[in-house]
Amino acid sequence: MSDDAVPDVTASEPDEAGPEDLGAPTLEAALEALLIVAVEPMSTVTLAQATRRPVPDVEAALERLAGDYDRDERGFALREVAGGWRYYTRDSCSGIVERWVLDGQHARLTQASLETLAVIAYRQPVSRARVSAVRGVNVDGVLRTLQSRGLIEEAGIDPASQAILYRTTPYFLERLGIASLDDLPDLAEYLPDLAELDAVIDSVAAGE
């Protein structure tokens, strides 16, 4: 066998290695740690290679874990799907997950979200960098939140900077109970000269 050959992990052998070699207190703990960070199902062979344990031992440990979760009626289940193992929300808990997702859609916006939404409403179409310049903070996360709520949307590309532009949506008008952006309150009396304000914003957002 060449030096580059893959170790044979298919045969069951005495597990003489300790937790230090495994990198976890037990084989079950090691498998849980790997599966919880996996972004796609992991095969038994892959898990055996990662834990440096024989495939039969890993397969038996996975079956024990799956059985324990089912017997204890945990909120998650361990299933073998499409040739790999992965955690899934238990079917009996789908109600709480669905309620949490729906409630999140109706949760009140944070102060940061409201301020960002106001900037977009009054300055649209506007780029991320210009919104950041007005607020003085990074708004990437807030923009994603507003988009997921359906309150803003992309409005093309700025020809000069090639930055993505954002605007409010019809749903935004619906939520505010107004027919058009013309019905937004006039802020002119609370703002400095608009030409002067634009110059300041442009200088701050010049790096976009």
LUMKETOR-596444 format. One record per residue: residue number from 1; residue in three letters; z, x, y of N, C-alpha, C, CB in turn. Coordinates in nm, 3 decimals. Each point is the difference from the previous one (the first is absolute). Glycine has a CB too. Layout:
% LUMKETOR-596444
RODREN    k    r       nZ       nX       nY      caZ      caX      caY       cZ       cX       cY      cbZ      cbX      cbY
RODREN  NUM  ALA        Z        X        Y        Z        X        Y        Z        X        Y        Z        X        Y
...
//
This chain:
% LUMKETOR-596444
RODREN    k    r       nZ       nX       nY      caZ      caX      caY       cZ       cX       cY      cbZ      cbX      cbY
RODREN    1  MET    0.000    0.085   -0.119    0.000   -0.085    0.119    0.000    0.087    0.123    0.122   -0.182   -0.122
RODREN    2  SER   -0.204    0.150    0.221   -0.008    0.080    0.122    0.121   -0.023    0.087   -0.250   -0.009   -0.009
RODREN    3  ASP    0.269    0.102    0.105    0.115   -0.011    0.091   -0.008   -0.124    0.088    0.017    0.249    0.000
RODREN    4  ASP   -0.141   -0.305    0.020   -0.017   -0.113    0.089    0.012   -0.133   -0.073   -0.146    0.141    0.142
RODREN    5  ALA    0.173   -0.137   -0.272    0.007   -0.124   -0.076    0.117   -0.085    0.045   -0.106    0.114   -0.195
RODREN    6  VAL    0.088   -0.249    0.190    0.106   -0.092    0.040    0.101   -0.011   -0.112   -0.159   -0.129    0.148
RODREN    7  PRO    0.290    0.139   -0.121    0.102   -0.011   -0.104   -0.012   -0.131   -0.075    0.152    0.144    0.134
RODREN    8  ASP   -0.127   -0.143   -0.263   -0.008   -0.121   -0.081    0.125   -0.083    0.021   -0.142    0.117   -0.171
RODREN    9  VAL    0.123   -0.233    0.242    0.113   -0.088    0.025   -0.011   -0.127   -0.082    0.021    0.093    0.230
RODREN   10  THR   -0.111   -0.093   -0.327   -0.022   -0.122   -0.080    0.091   -0.007   -0.121   -0.234   -0.001    0.076
RODREN   11  ALA    0.284    0.114   -0.119    0.085    0.000   -0.119    0.146   -0.011    0.040   -0.169    0.138   -0.123
RODREN   12  SER    0.246   -0.213    0.047    0.142   -0.016    0.030    0.073    0.125   -0.045   -0.015   -0.250   -0.024
RODREN   13  GLU    0.092    0.305    0.115    0.077    0.120   -0.029    0.142   -0.020    0.048   -0.206    0.144    0.019
RODREN   14  PRO    0.302   -0.072   -0.071    0.137   -0.014    0.046    0.009    0.030    0.149    0.084    0.064   -0.227
RODREN   15  ASP   -0.014   -0.152    0.302    0.014    0.016    0.144    0.120    0.089    0.027   -0.105   -0.226    0.043
RODREN   16  GLU    0.079    0.356   -0.042    0.109    0.095    0.017    0.018    0.042    0.146   -0.042    0.081   -0.233
RODREN   17  ALA   -0.054   -0.118    0.319    0.010    0.039    0.140    0.103   -0.086    0.070   -0.240    0.074   -0.001
RODREN   18  GLY    0.307   -0.017    0.099    0.103   -0.071    0.074   -0.051   -0.060    0.127    0.164    0.150   -0.098
RODREN   19  PRO   -0.075   -0.215    0.177   -0.038   -0.063    0.127   -0.063    0.098    0.099    0.184   -0.162   -0.036
RODREN   20  GLU   -0.142    0.289    0.030   -0.056    0.098    0.093   -0.149    0.018   -0.022    0.221    0.115    0.007
RODREN   21  ASP   -0.263   -0.110   -0.134   -0.142    0.014   -0.032   -0.075   -0.128    0.033    0.056    0.164   -0.180
RODREN   22  LEU    0.007   -0.278    0.159   -0.064   -0.128    0.025   -0.013   -0.027    0.150    0.093   -0.085   -0.217
RODREN   23  GLY    0.004    0.130    0.294   -0.002   -0.029    0.142    0.064   -0.133    0.033   -0.204    0.136    0.019
RODREN   24  ALA    0.276   -0.194   -0.114    0.066   -0.129    0.019    0.113   -0.011   -0.103   -0.214   -0.109    0.089
RODREN   25  PRO    0.310    0.020   -0.066    0.113   -0.010   -0.094   -0.041   -0.040   -0.140    0.141   -0.061    0.192
RODREN   26  THR   -0.238   -0.032   -0.205   -0.046   -0.047   -0.131   -0.150   -0.020    0.006    0.223   -0.112   -0.047
RODREN   27  LEU   -0.284    0.095   -0.071   -0.143   -0.028   -0.005   -0.031   -0.132    0.068   -0.019    0.131   -0.213
RODREN   28  GLU    0.105   -0.232    0.189   -0.021   -0.130    0.064    0.004    0.012    0.153    0.101   -0.112   -0.201
RODREN   29  ALA   -0.006    0.190    0.252    0.010    0.018    0.145   -0.123    0.071    0.054    0.249    0.009   -0.018
RODREN   30  ALA   -0.298    0.089   -0.057   -0.120    0.072    0.043   -0.120   -0.093    0.008    0.091    0.209   -0.104
RODREN   31  LEU   -0.105   -0.295    0.003   -0.113   -0.094   -0.002    0.011   -0.099    0.116   -0.016    0.023   -0.250
RODREN   32  GLU    0.135   -0.071    0.276    0.019   -0.093    0.112   -0.038    0.066    0.132    0.183   -0.114   -0.126
RODREN   33  ALA   -0.140    0.239    0.143   -0.030    0.071    0.125   -0.150    0.018    0.020    0.220    0.118   -0.020
RODREN   34  LEU   -0.291   -0.088   -0.089   -0.145    0.019    0.010   -0.072   -0.132    0.026    0.019    0.197   -0.154
RODREN   35  LEU    0.021   -0.299    0.082   -0.070   -0.129    0.011    0.023   -0.067    0.135    0.021   -0.025   -0.246
RODREN   36  ILE    0.094    0.047    0.306    0.031   -0.069    0.125   -0.080    0.056    0.117    0.228   -0.046   -0.087
RODREN   37  VAL   -0.278    0.169    0.073   -0.081    0.058    0.108   -0.149   -0.002   -0.034    0.193    0.145    0.062
RODREN   38  ALA   -0.228   -0.195   -0.180   -0.140   -0.002   -0.041   -0.077   -0.105    0.079    0.065    0.077   -0.229
RODREN   39  VAL   -0.188   -0.044    0.268   -0.084   -0.093    0.074   -0.096   -0.074   -0.092    0.018    0.148    0.200
RODREN   40  GLU   -0.022   -0.109   -0.327   -0.083   -0.066   -0.100    0.066    0.019   -0.136   -0.213    0.036    0.137
RODREN   41  PRO    0.178   -0.119   -0.237    0.062    0.013   -0.132   -0.010    0.142   -0.055   -0.055   -0.240   -0.041
RODREN   42  MET    0.163    0.286   -0.023    0.004    0.133   -0.061   -0.002   -0.015   -0.152    0.129    0.095    0.199
RODREN   43  SER   -0.217   -0.021   -0.264   -0.011   -0.009   -0.145    0.118    0.071   -0.066   -0.251   -0.010    0.018
RODREN   44  THR    0.273   -0.024   -0.145    0.108    0.063   -0.075   -0.022    0.150   -0.011    0.034   -0.212   -0.128
RODREN   45  VAL   -0.157    0.255    0.109   -0.030    0.142   -0.011    0.031    0.072    0.131   -0.179   -0.050   -0.170
RODREN   46  THR    0.141   -0.012    0.282    0.028    0.060    0.131    0.150    0.014    0.022   -0.212   -0.098    0.091
RODREN   47  LEU    0.287   -0.003   -0.128    0.146    0.004    0.015    0.060    0.105   -0.093    0.001   -0.244    0.063
RODREN   48  ALA   -0.058    0.258   -0.182    0.048    0.101   -0.094   -0.024    0.140    0.055   -0.045   -0.156   -0.193
RODREN   49  GLN   -0.071    0.177    0.253   -0.029    0.130    0.059    0.091    0.030    0.118   -0.237   -0.023   -0.074
RODREN   50  ALA    0.266   -0.080    0.155    0.085    0.018    0.118    0.144    0.030   -0.039   -0.150   -0.153    0.127
RODREN   51  THR    0.199    0.088   -0.233    0.138    0.021   -0.043    0.015    0.110   -0.104    0.041   -0.238    0.048
RODREN   52  ARG   -0.156    0.288   -0.099    0.000    0.104   -0.103    0.073   -0.046   -0.126   -0.007    0.174    0.179
RODREN   53  ARG   -0.018   -0.299   -0.215    0.059   -0.058   -0.120   -0.110   -0.053   -0.090    0.209   -0.059    0.126
RODREN   54  PRO   -0.187    0.051   -0.257   -0.101   -0.053   -0.093   -0.036   -0.144    0.035    0.087    0.153   -0.180
RODREN   55  VAL   -0.213   -0.188    0.157   -0.048   -0.134    0.031    0.083   -0.109   -0.071   -0.229    0.097    0.032
RODREN   56  PRO    0.259   -0.082   -0.162    0.080   -0.105   -0.067    0.136   -0.021    0.066   -0.116    0.057   -0.212
RODREN   57  ASP    0.179    0.052    0.258    0.130   -0.014    0.066   -0.014   -0.075    0.133    0.076    0.213   -0.108
RODREN   58  VAL   -0.182   -0.181    0.182   -0.023   -0.066    0.129   -0.033   -0.147   -0.022   -0.082    0.215    0.099
RODREN   59  GLU   -0.001   -0.243   -0.200   -0.037   -0.139   -0.028    0.123   -0.082   -0.038   -0.228    0.076   -0.074
RODREN   60  ALA    0.315   -0.017   -0.006    0.122   -0.070   -0.040    0.091   -0.025    0.119   -0.016    0.104   -0.226
RODREN   61  ALA    0.025   -0.005    0.317    0.084   -0.016    0.119   -0.055   -0.109    0.091    0.065    0.242   -0.014
RODREN   62  LEU   -0.196   -0.249    0.027   -0.062   -0.104    0.083    0.027   -0.138   -0.058   -0.179    0.162    0.069
RODREN   63  GLU    0.170   -0.174   -0.200    0.028   -0.128   -0.065    0.146   -0.040    0.020   -0.179    0.046   -0.170
RODREN   64  ARG    0.269    0.053    0.165    0.142   -0.030    0.023    0.022   -0.049    0.142    0.065    0.173   -0.170
RODREN   65  LEU   -0.127   -0.106    0.266    0.016   -0.040    0.140   -0.053   -0.142    0.021   -0.020    0.240    0.072
RODREN   66  ALA   -0.100   -0.267   -0.125   -0.059   -0.132    0.017    0.089   -0.108   -0.061   -0.230    0.103   -0.002
RODREN   67  GLY    0.286   -0.072   -0.116    0.089   -0.095   -0.067    0.128   -0.022    0.078   -0.095    0.070   -0.217
RODREN   68  ASP    0.152    0.039    0.271    0.123   -0.012    0.080   -0.023   -0.087    0.123    0.073    0.227   -0.080
RODREN   69  TYR   -0.186   -0.206    0.150   -0.029   -0.079    0.120   -0.015   -0.147   -0.034   -0.112    0.199    0.104
RODREN   70  ASP    0.046   -0.229   -0.216   -0.020   -0.139   -0.041    0.133   -0.064   -0.040   -0.233    0.055   -0.076
RODREN   71  ARG    0.312    0.018    0.000    0.127   -0.054   -0.048    0.097   -0.027    0.116   -0.032    0.124   -0.215
RODREN   72  ASP    0.032   -0.035    0.315    0.090   -0.017    0.115   -0.058   -0.091    0.109    0.090    0.227   -0.049
RODREN   73  GLU   -0.215   -0.275    0.026   -0.068   -0.085    0.098   -0.002    0.064    0.138    0.070   -0.201   -0.131
RODREN   74  ARG   -0.111    0.328    0.135   -0.012    0.071    0.126   -0.111   -0.059    0.085    0.087    0.207   -0.108
RODREN   75  GLY   -0.089   -0.177    0.236   -0.101   -0.053    0.089   -0.137    0.060   -0.020    0.179   -0.040    0.161
RODREN   76  PHE   -0.186    0.145   -0.241   -0.127    0.064   -0.028   -0.016    0.017   -0.151    0.006    0.120    0.223
RODREN   77  ALA   -0.129   -0.102   -0.266   -0.030    0.021   -0.142   -0.087    0.123   -0.014    0.016   -0.248   -0.048
RODREN   78  LEU   -0.006    0.313   -0.066   -0.083    0.117   -0.032   -0.104   -0.044   -0.102    0.190    0.164    0.048
RODREN   79  ARG   -0.317   -0.154   -0.011   -0.107   -0.048   -0.087   -0.103    0.108   -0.022    0.038   -0.232    0.080
RODREN   80  GLU   -0.101    0.225   -0.198   -0.113    0.088   -0.030   -0.128   -0.079    0.026    0.133    0.132   -0.174
RODREN   81  VAL   -0.206   -0.094    0.276   -0.120   -0.072    0.042   -0.111    0.100    0.025    0.139   -0.185    0.102
RODREN   82  ALA   -0.258    0.154   -0.152   -0.118    0.084    0.022    0.024    0.145   -0.040   -0.066   -0.151    0.187
RODREN   83  GLY    0.133    0.168   -0.300    0.021    0.134   -0.053    0.108    0.080    0.067   -0.233   -0.005   -0.059
RODREN   84  GLY    0.315   -0.058    0.142    0.107    0.072    0.067    0.120   -0.089    0.025   -0.169    0.147    0.105
RODREN   85  TRP    0.281   -0.083   -0.069    0.124   -0.072    0.025    0.024   -0.011    0.151    0.095    0.081   -0.221
RODREN   86  ARG   -0.040   -0.198    0.261    0.025   -0.020    0.143    0.107   -0.108    0.018   -0.238    0.069    0.056
RODREN   87  TYR    0.312   -0.059    0.057    0.098   -0.102    0.033   -0.069   -0.119    0.068    0.179    0.177    0.023
RODREN   88  TYR   -0.133   -0.297   -0.056   -0.050   -0.122    0.062    0.117   -0.091    0.033   -0.217    0.019   -0.126
RODREN   89  THR    0.201   -0.099    0.231    0.101   -0.100    0.031    0.003   -0.103   -0.112   -0.031    0.036    0.248
RODREN   90  ARG    0.149   -0.073   -0.292    0.011   -0.097   -0.108   -0.050   -0.137    0.047    0.196    0.126   -0.097
RODREN   91  ASP   -0.268   -0.196    0.008   -0.059   -0.129    0.034    0.104   -0.098    0.053   -0.175    0.039   -0.174
RODREN   92  SER    0.293   -0.036    0.117    0.105   -0.095    0.040    0.052    0.027    0.141    0.063   -0.023   -0.240
RODREN   93  CYS   -0.100    0.140    0.297    0.045    0.035    0.135   -0.111   -0.013    0.103    0.166    0.155   -0.102
RODREN   94  SER   -0.279   -0.212    0.063   -0.112   -0.011    0.093    0.033   -0.088    0.120   -0.154    0.032   -0.192
RODREN   95  GLY    0.243   -0.129    0.173    0.036   -0.089    0.109    0.066    0.072    0.117    0.026   -0.179   -0.167
RODREN   96  ILE    0.069    0.266    0.138    0.071    0.072    0.107   -0.093    0.097    0.071    0.213   -0.023   -0.128
RODREN   97  VAL   -0.304    0.085    0.052   -0.095    0.093    0.063   -0.095   -0.076    0.092    0.015    0.154   -0.201
RODREN   98  GLU   -0.066   -0.267    0.153   -0.092   -0.079    0.081    0.069   -0.049    0.127   -0.123   -0.071   -0.207
RODREN   99  ARG    0.248    0.025    0.196    0.073   -0.048    0.118    0.023    0.111    0.100    0.111   -0.172   -0.141
RODREN  100  TRP   -0.079    0.290    0.091    0.025    0.114    0.090   -0.128    0.037    0.075    0.181    0.085   -0.155
RODREN  101  VAL   -0.294   -0.084    0.086   -0.127    0.034    0.064   -0.035   -0.102    0.107   -0.078    0.112   -0.210
RODREN  102  LEU    0.093   -0.241    0.176   -0.034   -0.105    0.095    0.095   -0.002    0.119   -0.094   -0.132   -0.187
RODREN  103  ASP    0.223    0.154    0.161    0.097    0.003    0.110   -0.031    0.114    0.095    0.174   -0.099   -0.149
RODREN  104  GLY   -0.222    0.212    0.094   -0.033    0.115    0.085   -0.112   -0.031    0.096    0.074    0.148   -0.181
RODREN  105  GLN   -0.165   -0.238    0.140   -0.111   -0.036    0.087    0.047   -0.082    0.119   -0.152    0.006   -0.197
RODREN  106  HIS    0.269   -0.071    0.184    0.048   -0.087    0.107    0.118    0.062    0.075   -0.077   -0.196   -0.131
RODREN  107  ALA    0.112    0.318    0.096    0.113    0.066    0.067   -0.035    0.026    0.147    0.071    0.106   -0.218
RODREN  108  ARG    0.030   -0.104    0.301   -0.020    0.024    0.142   -0.050    0.142    0.023    0.180   -0.167    0.056
RODREN  109  LEU   -0.267    0.183    0.041   -0.051    0.132    0.035    0.110    0.081    0.068   -0.233   -0.092    0.023
RODREN  110  THR    0.231    0.222   -0.045    0.095    0.088    0.066   -0.037    0.017    0.147    0.042    0.120   -0.218
RODREN  111  GLN    0.049   -0.065    0.295   -0.028    0.024    0.141   -0.120    0.093    0.016    0.243   -0.033    0.054
RODREN  112  ALA   -0.251    0.135   -0.139   -0.113    0.094    0.007   -0.132   -0.072   -0.027    0.152    0.186   -0.074
RODREN  113  SER   -0.152   -0.278   -0.024   -0.121   -0.074   -0.031   -0.041   -0.091    0.115    0.060    0.010   -0.241
RODREN  114  LEU    0.038   -0.075    0.303   -0.029   -0.090    0.112   -0.057    0.078    0.118    0.184   -0.153   -0.076
RODREN  115  GLU   -0.126    0.269    0.104   -0.048    0.080    0.112   -0.143    0.050   -0.025    0.237    0.070    0.049
RODREN  116  THR   -0.263   -0.026   -0.171   -0.134    0.046   -0.035   -0.100   -0.114    0.007    0.099    0.176   -0.147
RODREN  117  LEU   -0.061   -0.292    0.097   -0.088   -0.117    0.003   -0.032   -0.040    0.144    0.096   -0.077   -0.219
RODREN  118  ALA    0.003    0.088    0.308   -0.021   -0.034    0.140   -0.101    0.095    0.065    0.233   -0.092    0.012
RODREN  119  VAL   -0.221    0.222   -0.044   -0.093    0.098    0.056   -0.143   -0.032   -0.045    0.181    0.175    0.001
RODREN  120  ILE   -0.197   -0.205   -0.130   -0.133   -0.032   -0.051   -0.054   -0.128    0.063    0.056    0.115   -0.216
RODREN  121  ALA    0.030   -0.215    0.229   -0.043   -0.128    0.056   -0.053    0.015    0.141    0.167   -0.114   -0.143
RODREN  122  TYR   -0.102    0.197    0.224   -0.037    0.012    0.140   -0.103    0.110    0.027    0.225   -0.084    0.056
RODREN  123  ARG   -0.243    0.178   -0.149   -0.092    0.111    0.025   -0.118    0.002   -0.095    0.193    0.129    0.084
RODREN  124  GLN   -0.206   -0.228   -0.169   -0.105    0.001   -0.104   -0.142   -0.008    0.057    0.164   -0.109   -0.153
RODREN  125  PRO   -0.261    0.165    0.075    0.021    0.083   -0.122    0.056    0.136    0.039   -0.189   -0.119   -0.118
RODREN  126  VAL    0.282    0.167    0.038    0.071    0.122    0.036    0.020    0.087   -0.123    0.116   -0.120    0.188
RODREN  127  SER   -0.117    0.251   -0.169    0.016    0.093   -0.111    0.147    0.026   -0.030   -0.217    0.106    0.060
RODREN  128  ARG    0.242   -0.054   -0.179    0.137    0.034   -0.039    0.063    0.098    0.097   -0.062   -0.039   -0.237
RODREN  129  ALA   -0.016    0.141    0.279    0.056    0.103    0.088    0.039   -0.058    0.136   -0.138    0.171   -0.118
RODREN  130  ARG    0.060   -0.266    0.168    0.032   -0.061    0.129    0.125   -0.087   -0.011   -0.242    0.003    0.061
RODREN  131  VAL    0.257   -0.070   -0.175    0.121   -0.079   -0.021    0.121    0.093   -0.007   -0.131   -0.178   -0.123
RODREN  132  SER    0.116    0.289    0.051    0.108    0.098   -0.009    0.034    0.057    0.137   -0.073    0.057   -0.233
RODREN  133  ALA   -0.030   -0.036    0.317    0.022    0.055    0.133    0.082   -0.096    0.086   -0.214    0.126   -0.018
RODREN  134  VAL    0.187   -0.255    0.004    0.075   -0.099    0.077    0.144   -0.009   -0.048   -0.212   -0.128    0.038
RODREN  135  ARG    0.230    0.128   -0.171    0.135   -0.017   -0.056    0.078    0.130   -0.006   -0.086   -0.190   -0.132
RODREN  136  GLY    0.015    0.302    0.129    0.069    0.129   -0.004    0.047    0.039   -0.137    0.068   -0.041    0.229
RODREN  137  VAL   -0.113   -0.028   -0.333    0.039    0.032   -0.138   -0.120   -0.019   -0.092    0.240   -0.071    0.045
RODREN  138  ASN   -0.231    0.125   -0.167   -0.104   -0.020   -0.100    0.003   -0.145   -0.047    0.014    0.244   -0.073
RODREN  139  VAL   -0.129   -0.308    0.066   -0.005   -0.142   -0.036   -0.076   -0.027   -0.129    0.013   -0.052    0.242
RODREN  140  ASP   -0.041    0.153   -0.321   -0.079   -0.017   -0.122    0.061   -0.105   -0.093   -0.073    0.238    0.019
RODREN  141  GLY    0.203   -0.225   -0.046    0.067   -0.094   -0.090    0.002   -0.141    0.055    0.138    0.187   -0.082
RODREN  142  VAL   -0.116   -0.200    0.213    0.006   -0.131    0.063   -0.137   -0.068   -0.006    0.184    0.079    0.152
RODREN  143  LEU   -0.291   -0.001   -0.129   -0.134   -0.057   -0.008   -0.029   -0.055   -0.140   -0.075    0.160    0.178
RODREN  144  ARG    0.119   -0.086   -0.280   -0.021   -0.049   -0.138    0.075   -0.131   -0.023   -0.029    0.237   -0.080
RODREN  145  THR    0.150   -0.246    0.135    0.078   -0.123   -0.014   -0.068   -0.117    0.068    0.208    0.136   -0.011
RODREN  146  LEU   -0.256   -0.114    0.132   -0.067   -0.107    0.074   -0.129   -0.043   -0.068    0.100    0.087    0.211
RODREN  147  GLN   -0.172    0.010   -0.270   -0.121   -0.034   -0.074    0.033   -0.081   -0.125   -0.110    0.208    0.087
RODREN  148  SER    0.215   -0.169   -0.159    0.037   -0.072   -0.121    0.046   -0.142    0.031    0.065    0.217   -0.105
RODREN  149  ARG   -0.012   -0.238    0.226    0.041   -0.135    0.041   -0.117   -0.081    0.053    0.226    0.090    0.053
RODREN  150  GLY   -0.342   -0.028   -0.040   -0.117   -0.072    0.048   -0.001   -0.022    0.150   -0.007   -0.108   -0.217
RODREN  151  LEU    0.087    0.185    0.291    0.010   -0.018    0.145   -0.099    0.086    0.078    0.239   -0.055   -0.032
RODREN  152  ILE   -0.283    0.166   -0.027   -0.100    0.085    0.064   -0.107    0.037   -0.103    0.172    0.091    0.163
RODREN  153  GLU   -0.286   -0.043   -0.115   -0.107    0.042   -0.088   -0.081    0.110    0.068   -0.010   -0.229   -0.104
RODREN  154  GLU   -0.069    0.300    0.026   -0.085    0.104    0.056   -0.113   -0.065    0.080    0.056    0.156   -0.192
RODREN  155  ALA   -0.093   -0.091    0.302   -0.101   -0.056    0.090   -0.109    0.102    0.031    0.174   -0.150    0.100
RODREN  156  GLY   -0.213    0.229   -0.200   -0.106    0.096    0.020    0.051    0.139    0.034   -0.141   -0.186    0.074
RODREN  157  ILE    0.051    0.270   -0.024    0.030    0.140    0.030   -0.025    0.028    0.148   -0.060    0.066   -0.237
RODREN  158  ASP    0.149    0.010    0.298   -0.019    0.042    0.138   -0.115    0.102    0.003    0.247   -0.041    0.057
RODREN  159  PRO   -0.355    0.014    0.013   -0.115    0.091    0.004    0.035    0.140    0.049   -0.143   -0.197    0.038
RODREN  160  ALA    0.238    0.206    0.054    0.034    0.129    0.058    0.086    0.085   -0.092   -0.015   -0.105    0.223
RODREN  161  SER    0.119    0.044   -0.280    0.096    0.077   -0.080   -0.018   -0.017   -0.151    0.157   -0.022    0.188
RODREN  162  GLN   -0.237   -0.078   -0.229   -0.018   -0.033   -0.141    0.129   -0.052   -0.065   -0.179    0.174   -0.011
RODREN  163  ALA    0.273   -0.215    0.095    0.125   -0.055   -0.051   -0.018   -0.148   -0.035    0.133    0.166    0.139
RODREN  164  ILE   -0.058   -0.212   -0.238   -0.003   -0.141   -0.038    0.068   -0.083    0.110    0.002    0.060   -0.249
RODREN  165  LEU   -0.066   -0.170    0.285    0.056   -0.089    0.101    0.065   -0.121   -0.068   -0.174    0.075    0.167
RODREN  166  TYR    0.277   -0.128   -0.103    0.072   -0.115   -0.055    0.002   -0.114    0.101    0.141    0.154   -0.140
RODREN  167  ARG   -0.137   -0.276    0.085    0.011   -0.120    0.084    0.086   -0.102   -0.074   -0.228    0.043    0.108
RODREN  168  THR    0.270   -0.146   -0.037    0.076   -0.106   -0.064   -0.095   -0.095   -0.072    0.180    0.018    0.176
RODREN  169  THR   -0.125   -0.100   -0.264   -0.079   -0.091   -0.083    0.020   -0.145    0.046    0.019    0.160   -0.195
RODREN  170  PRO   -0.103   -0.250    0.145    0.022   -0.143    0.028    0.137   -0.047   -0.048   -0.247   -0.037   -0.020
RODREN  171  TYR    0.296    0.099   -0.088    0.133   -0.037   -0.050    0.107    0.034    0.103   -0.077    0.038   -0.236
RODREN  172  PHE    0.058    0.070    0.312    0.092    0.037    0.107    0.007   -0.112    0.104   -0.049    0.246   -0.038
RODREN  173  LEU   -0.067   -0.298    0.077   -0.003   -0.109    0.097    0.068   -0.125   -0.057   -0.214    0.092    0.096
RODREN  174  GLU    0.189   -0.116   -0.225    0.061   -0.116   -0.065    0.151    0.009    0.001   -0.201   -0.021   -0.145
RODREN  175  ARG    0.254    0.141    0.114    0.144    0.017   -0.003    0.063   -0.015    0.137   -0.029    0.151   -0.195
RODREN  176  LEU   -0.045   -0.111    0.300    0.052   -0.014    0.135   -0.024   -0.139    0.058   -0.039    0.243    0.032
RODREN  177  GLY   -0.047   -0.321   -0.098   -0.029   -0.134    0.047   -0.086   -0.004    0.123    0.213   -0.067   -0.097
RODREN  178  ILE   -0.305    0.163    0.109   -0.090    0.004    0.115   -0.145   -0.004   -0.048    0.170    0.132    0.134
RODREN  179  ALA   -0.259   -0.175   -0.045   -0.139   -0.017   -0.038   -0.080    0.128    0.009    0.016   -0.232    0.075
RODREN  180  SER    0.018    0.318    0.020   -0.074    0.124    0.019    0.090    0.103    0.066   -0.217   -0.126    0.018
RODREN  181  LEU    0.167    0.250   -0.010    0.078    0.107    0.063    0.020   -0.027    0.148   -0.089    0.162   -0.168
RODREN  182  ASP    0.005   -0.246    0.228    0.015   -0.034    0.141    0.130   -0.074    0.026   -0.248   -0.010    0.022
RODREN  183  ASP    0.306   -0.046   -0.127    0.124   -0.075    0.015    0.124    0.088   -0.008   -0.116   -0.195   -0.096
RODREN  184  LEU    0.097    0.325    0.072    0.115    0.091   -0.001    0.060    0.008    0.141   -0.103    0.134   -0.190
RODREN  185  PRO    0.235   -0.118    0.200    0.062    0.011    0.133   -0.056    0.117    0.078    0.208   -0.103   -0.091
RODREN  186  ASP   -0.220    0.087    0.222   -0.052    0.106    0.086    0.109    0.104    0.024   -0.159   -0.163    0.112
RODREN  187  LEU    0.127    0.290   -0.145    0.097    0.108    0.017   -0.029    0.086    0.122    0.033    0.001   -0.246
RODREN  188  ALA   -0.133   -0.036    0.324   -0.043    0.086    0.110    0.113    0.035    0.094   -0.223   -0.102   -0.017
RODREN  189  GLU    0.309    0.005    0.047    0.106    0.026    0.097    0.106    0.095   -0.053   -0.042   -0.226    0.095
RODREN  190  TYR    0.044    0.247   -0.227    0.101    0.088   -0.059   -0.055    0.139   -0.029    0.109   -0.200   -0.098
RODREN  191  LEU   -0.239    0.223    0.122   -0.063    0.126   -0.034   -0.042    0.077    0.126   -0.078   -0.100   -0.216
RODREN  192  PRO    0.071    0.234    0.206   -0.054    0.078    0.111   -0.150   -0.024    0.011    0.179    0.175   -0.029
RODREN  193  ASP   -0.241   -0.115    0.129   -0.144   -0.015    0.017   -0.071    0.031   -0.133    0.020    0.062    0.245
RODREN  194  LEU   -0.109   -0.152   -0.291   -0.061    0.015   -0.131   -0.085    0.126   -0.012    0.001   -0.246   -0.019
RODREN  195  ALA   -0.070    0.281    0.127   -0.082    0.121   -0.004    0.088    0.122   -0.019   -0.170   -0.108    0.148
RODREN  196  GLU    0.283    0.107   -0.079    0.094    0.112   -0.014    0.060    0.003   -0.140    0.052   -0.014    0.245
RODREN  197  LEU   -0.022   -0.104   -0.299    0.056   -0.009   -0.134   -0.101    0.051   -0.103    0.142   -0.195    0.070
RODREN  198  ASP   -0.267    0.156   -0.056   -0.103    0.046   -0.093   -0.013    0.152    0.003   -0.122   -0.217    0.030
RODREN  199  ALA    0.131    0.277    0.087   -0.010    0.144    0.013    0.112    0.069   -0.076   -0.111   -0.028    0.222
RODREN  200  VAL    0.232   -0.027   -0.211    0.115    0.058   -0.069   -0.018   -0.013   -0.151    0.149   -0.054    0.196
RODREN  201  ILE   -0.190   -0.063   -0.242   -0.019   -0.022   -0.144   -0.107    0.091   -0.055    0.071   -0.237    0.027
RODREN  202  ASP   -0.182    0.249    0.046   -0.110    0.086   -0.045    0.044    0.144   -0.013   -0.161   -0.153    0.110
RODREN  203  SER    0.243    0.199   -0.019    0.044    0.140   -0.004    0.091    0.024   -0.120   -0.019    0.016    0.251
RODREN  204  VAL    0.103   -0.114   -0.284    0.091    0.013   -0.114   -0.076   -0.010   -0.131    0.185   -0.096    0.136
RODREN  205  ALA   -0.288    0.010   -0.140   -0.074   -0.024   -0.124   -0.123    0.089   -0.012    0.081   -0.233    0.005
RODREN  206  ALA   -0.091    0.335    0.078   -0.120    0.083    0.002   -0.025    0.071   -0.132    0.036    0.030    0.242
RODREN  207  GLY    0.066   -0.015   -0.323   -0.018    0.073   -0.126   -0.055   -0.084   -0.113    0.184    0.142    0.070
RODREN  208  GLU   -0.212   -0.271   -0.049   -0.045   -0.085   -0.111   -0.144    0.031   -0.040    0.155   -0.178    0.078
//
